[in-house]
Amino acid sequence: MKKILFLMVVLLIPFSYAKADTLNLKAKSAILIDQNTGEILYKVNENERRPMASMTKIMSLLLVMEKIDDGSLKYDDEVIISDVASSMGGSQIFLQTGDKYSVNELLKAVAMSSANDAITALAEKTYGSKEAFIEAMNNKAKALGLKNTHFANVHGLDEENHYSSAYDMAMMAKELLKHEDIIKYTSVYEEYLKRPDGSQIWLVNTNKLVRFYDGVDGLKTGFTSTAGYCLTSTAKKNNLRLIGVVMGEETIEDRSQDTVKLLNYGFNTYKVNLIKEKNATVGRIKIEGGKKDYADVILKEDATQLLKTTDKVANYRFEMKTVKVKAPIKRGDTVGKIKIFDEKNKLINEVEVTVKEDIAKANIWDCFVKNLKTALSFN
C-alpha cells in the first residue's frame, strides 16, 4: 500500500508542474494578461512576493504621468537636479547637481535607460521629496488593490521591505498604459540627450525586444543581484495588447526568451473583437447645476471581448450605470460604467465612461435663462 501511494505521488509531481507551466519558463514567477480586460491568460507563481528591481519605475512613471494628465506638471517644466538626485547609484545618466532638464528629457532617461538619478529628480519635482513620493507610491498600490506590493524607494535598488509580484506588476502596467503618451518614451530604442554643457548622452533602451520583437513597445526591465533579471513587457498586434511579466530570471537571455514565449503564446491563442471604440458615444447623462443640463457619455477605453482564435463573435447587450453628476465636470472624469453581456447573459467586459465635453458650473445668469425657458415652455 505504501509503495502504491509513493508511486501516485511521484506520478502526480510532473503532471502538476506541467499543468502549472506548460511553456516551461525559467522565470521564478510570470504572468500574461490582456491589457484591456485584465484577464489572466497564463500564470506561474503570479502572487509570489519578490524584489522587482527597476520595474519599480512603472509605479514611479505612473505617478508622474498622472500629474501630467491632471495639468499640474508639464512636459516642458524645468527640473533642477538636487544633491540627492545626483548621488543616486545603480543605473544612471550621471546628472550633475544644479543642472536643469525638462520633464520630457528626464522621462526619456527613465523610460529608456532606467536612470535612477532621473526618476529621483522627477519624484522631487512632483511631490517635493523622495519620502513623499514613496508614500504616494504605496497609497496608489493600495488604491489599485495590490496586496503583494510595498515600496521602500523610487528606483528599485535592493532594499528591505521593497517587493511586488508578477500579478501586481501587470496591474501597475495596465494602469500606466492608460496614459497613452508613455508609449512615446518606452517604444524608442535609442536617442541622444543633450547636457547643459553641450555634450550628449546616448540613451539606449534596456528592453531590447523593442527592437527585435514585432509589436513590442514597452515597458520596463529590471535587474539586481537579489531580484535577478526581470521584465514587464507590452506588445500590440491586431488590436490585442498583451502585458507580460517575468521575474527572477538568471540571465538576460532567459528573460528575453521567456517573454517571447509568453507573447507568442498570447498572440497565437487569443484574438480580440473590438465592440466599440474609445470615445464612442453610449448615452446621455443629466448634469446638475451646469451650463448645460445634459452631456453625451463616451467610453474611456475601447470596449473589447477577448476570444480564443477559434471562437465566433457574439451578439452583445449593454447596460450603463452612472453616478449623480454635478457641475463642474471635465472630460476624463469617470461618471459611471457600461457593462457588456453576450447572448448567454455572461458579463464580457466593463468599461468606464466619461462626459464628451467639459461642462462649467452655471452662474446666476445661466440659471435665470434656464428658468425663463422653462416658464415659457410650460406656458
N, C-alpha and C positions, 0 to 999 in steps of 0.2 A: 504493500500500500504506500509506504514511504517513497519507494522508487517511482511509483506512478505519479505521485504528487510532485516529486522533484522534476520529472520529465515534463509535466504540464507547465511548470513554472519556466523551465528552460525554453520550451516552445513558445510561450507567451511573450518572452522578453523581446526577441527580434520582431515579432509581429506588432507589438505595441510601439516600438521605436519607428518601424517603417510607416505605421499609420500616422505618427506624430510628425515625421519629417520625410515625406516621400521624395523631396527634392535633394535629400542628402546634403544639406547645408553644413558648412563648417562653423557657422556662427553659433555663439552660445545662446543667443536669442534672436528672433526675427519676426517680422510681420509684413503682410502686404494688404493694403486696403484700397477700396475705391474712394477717390478723393471727394466725389460729390455726395455719396450716401454714407460714407464711413463704414460700409460693410466690409467685414474681415474676409479676405479671400484665401489667406494662408497664414499660419502662425506656428511658432515654436518658442515655448517658454516666454510668451509675449508679456507677461506681467512680472517677470523676474527683475528685481532691483539691481541695477548695475551702474557703474560710473559711465558717463556718456561723453566725456571729453568735450571737444569743441562743438558737438551737436547742441551743447548748451546754448549756443548763439542763435538757435532757432527761436527760443523764447526771447532772447535779447532783441533780436531783429523784429519780432512781433510787437514788442512794446514800443520800439522806435517807429515802426510803420503805423501803429495806432495813433501816435502823436502827429505824424504827418497827415494822416487821413482826417483827423479832427481839426486840423488847421493850426494847432499850437506849435508846430515845428514845420519848417520849410526846407526844401532841398538845398536852397542857396544860403541858408543861415550859416553864419560863421561860428566855428568851434575853435576855441583857444586851448591848446594842449597843455594839460596840467603836469605837475611833477609826478602825480600818481599814475596818470596815463602813460607817460613816457618811460616809467620804470617797470612796466609790465614785462614779465618773462615769457617764455614759450614762443609760439609763432607770432611774429610782429613785423611791422614795416619800419621800425626804428624812428618813431615820431620824436621830435625834439620839443622840450618844454618851451612854451611861448609861441611856437609856430601856429599858424592859422590855416585851417582847412574848412571846406564846406561840408555840410551834412552829406551831400551827394558823393563827395570824394571818399569820405570815411566809410560810407555804406559799401562802396566798391571794394575797399580794402578788407572789410569784414566778410562780405559775401564771397569774394574770390579767393583771398589769401588768408582768411581766418585770423586776421590781425587782432591780437589781444589788446594792444595799445589803442587801436581804433575803436573797438567796442567799448572800452573803458571811457574813452573821451565822449562817445555818444551817450553812454549811461549818465555821465556827469552833466552833460548838456540837457538831457531830457528830465532828469529827476533831481539834479543838484548834487548828488553824491552816489558813490557805488553802493553804500549801505541802503539808501532809499530805493535805488533801482532793484537791488536784490529782494527787498521786501515786496516791491511791486511784482517781481517775477513769481514769487511764491503765492502772492494773492491771486495772480492770474491763473496759476496752476490749480488753485482751489476752485476758482470760478469756472474753470473748464472741467471740473470733476476728476482731475488726475490724482489718483490715490497712491501712486508709486513714484512720486517725483518730489524732490526737495533741492533747492539751490543754495549753495554757500558762496558762489561767486558769479560773475557775469560772463566769464570766458570759457571755463571748463577745465582749467588745470586741476590736477588731483587735490582733493581736499575732503576732510571728514564731513559726513552728512551731505554729500553732493552726489545725487543719484537720480536715475529715471529708469524707465522700462521701454521696451520696443513699442508697446501699445501707446504709452503716454507720448513718446516722441512722435508717433504717427498722428496723434490727435493735435499736438502742437503744430506740426507741419500743415495739417489740414486747415487749421485756423490761420496760419501765416499766409497760406496761398489765397485766402480771401482778399488779401491786399495784393492785387494783381501786379503792381509795379515791382514787387520783389523779384519777379522772374527776369526783369530787365537787367538785374545785377547777377543773379545766380546762373544765368544761361551764358554769360560771356566767358570765353576760355582764357583770353589774355588781353591785357591793356596796359598802357603806361599812365602813371600818375605823376603829375608834376609837383616837385617840392617847392617851398617858398624861395629856396636859394637858386632855383632854376634847373637843378638836376632832376632826374626822373627815377621813379620806382617802377620796376617791371612786375606787374601783378599777373600771376598765373593761377588759374582755378585749381584748387586742390582736388576737385571732383573731376577726374579725367574722363568719366563717362559722358560729360557734357560734349566732349569732342568725338568720342568713339562709339556712342550708342545712339542710334537714331531716335529722337523723341525726348531724350533726357535734357532737362533744362534747369535742374537744381538737385539737391537743395543744400546739404551741409555734411561735410566729412568731420571726423574726429579721431584723435589718437593721443593716448598717453600710455606709459608702461603698465599702468593699472587697468585702464579701460580696454586696451588693445585697439585694433583698428575698427572704426565704426563708420556707418554712413546712413543718413536719411536721404533717400533719393526720390525724385518725382519725374515722371515721363508722361507724355500725352501722344496718343495716336487715335485717329478716327473718333474724336470726342470723348474718348475714355482716358481719364487722367488717373494714374496709379501713384500711390505712395508706398515705398518700400523702406524698411529699416533692418539693418543688420548690426549686431553688437558683439564685441568680444572676439573679433577675428584675429588670427595670429599674424597674417601678412596682408599687405596691400592687395596682392593678387587674389587672395581668398575673399577679401572684401568686395572686390570688383566682380569676381566670378559668381559669388552668391547673389549679388544684386542683379546681375544679368539673368541668373536662373529665376529669380523672383519675377522680374519684369517680363521675361519671355513666357513664363507660366501664365501670368495675368493676361497678357495680350493674346495668347493662343487659346485661352479657355473662356474668356469673357468678352462681351461687347456691350455697348451702351445705346439705348434708344433715347433720343432727345425728344421729350414730350412737349415741353415749352421752353423757349429760350429765356435767358436772363433779360429782365426789363420788359417782358411781355405783360400786357395789362390783363388782370384777372378779376377785376371788380371795382367797386367804389366804396368809399367809407365816409361817414359823417365826421366833420371837424367842428368841434365846439369852440366858439369864440374866435374863429378865424376870419380873415378877409374873404375867404371862400367857405361855403358851407359843406362842400363835398370835395373829395380828391380821388383821382384814379389810383388804384392799388396795383403795384407791379412786383414781379419776382426779384428777389435779391440775388438769386443764383439760377443757373439752369435747372429745370426740373427734368430728371432723367430716371430711367429704370435700368438697373444692371441686370443683364441676361447672360446665360451661357450662350456660346456661339451657335448652338443648335436650337435654341429656344425661338418661339414665334412671338411677335409683338402683341401685347394685349390691348383690349379696349379699356378706357380709363374713365373714372368718375372722380370729381373734385369736390372737396369741402373746404371752405375758408372760414377761419375763426379769427376775428380781430379784437383788439382791446379798445377801450374807450379812449378817444384821441382828443386832446385839447391843443389849441394853437399856443405858441408857435411850434411847428413841426418841420423837420428837414428831410429831404430825400436821403435815404440811407438809414433813417431811424426805423427800427423794427416796430411794426404795428400789428403783427399777427403772423399766422402761418397758414399755408394751404396744404391740405392732406390729399394724397393721390392714392386711389384704390383701383385694383384691377377688377375684372368681371366677376371674380370669385369673392369680392369684397375684402381682399387682402391688402393691407397697407403697404404701398410700394415705396413711398418717399414722403418726406415732409420738407417744405421749403419756406423760409421766412419771407415775408412781404413787407414792402415799404410804400410810401407815397411817391407819386410820379414827379411831384414838384414841391419846392419849399412853400409853406403857407405861413404868412406872418399873422401875428395876433391882431384882431380887429381893434381899431381905435373908436372914439366916440362917434365920429362922422360915419364910419362904416356901419356901426350899429344903427344909427339914425336912418341911413339909406335902406338897410335891410328891413327895419320896422316899417318904413314908409311903403316899400314894395309889398310887404306882407299885407298891410292895411288896404292898399289899392287892389291887390289881388283878391282879398276877401270880399271887398265891396263889388 
